[in-house]
Amino acid sequence: MSGSGSVVLRTVAWCAGVLLAGAAVLVAVVAGFGAFVAPAEARSDRDVDPVTAFTRLAADDPAAALRSCTPARGTDVDALAGALPAGAVPGSERFVVADGDLTFVSAPITGTVRGAGDRAVWAWGRQGFAAVTDDARALTPELPGPAVYGTGPDAAGAVRVATCVEAAQRAARSGAARTQGPVAPVR
């Protein structure tokens, strides 16, 4: 019986080995096919620029964008009043964005012959105001340009503050609830 018991054990072991090998091949085939046809894993795009995302939000939902905009204090815009041409009136959509050592200020300007206004952005720093955008330079040609602070109209703070003005204007045109964010810090 010892010989036949050995044959039975070898046969059982061989069958078990074949079944395990078959199961392993089946698992590999199913997993490989699943990886091939399964939808891609959801990933966040880490390269999304926050300014671009904010600009999109302001276009899609201006009221939501305004909740993260900081309204300018009256003194922020009043400081520019002396540099504006006669008859120029800053609109009520006044915003500031602090970006490092600079504070970007924007407000639509009306009452000028030149027609400049909605994209007017100025930067405030240790050397006073500088006209950042073309509209601001047209309105205040005696102020230095953005090079004085090593910035420009494509700077994150400049784009964000101008976008806040645009969002406020869109919200006003659409009748959306206009809710603004936190009050600007006192300097």
Secondary structure, 3 states (H helix, E strand, C coil): CHHHHHHHHHHHHHHHHHHHHHHHHHHHHHHHHHHHHCCCCCCCCCCCCHHHHHHHHHHHCHHHHHCCCEECCHHHHHHHHCCCCCCCEECCCCEEEEECCEEEEECCEECCCCCCCCCCEEEEECCEEEECCHHHHHHCCCCCCHHHHCCCCCCHHHHHHHHHHHHHHHHHHHCCCCCCCCCCCCC
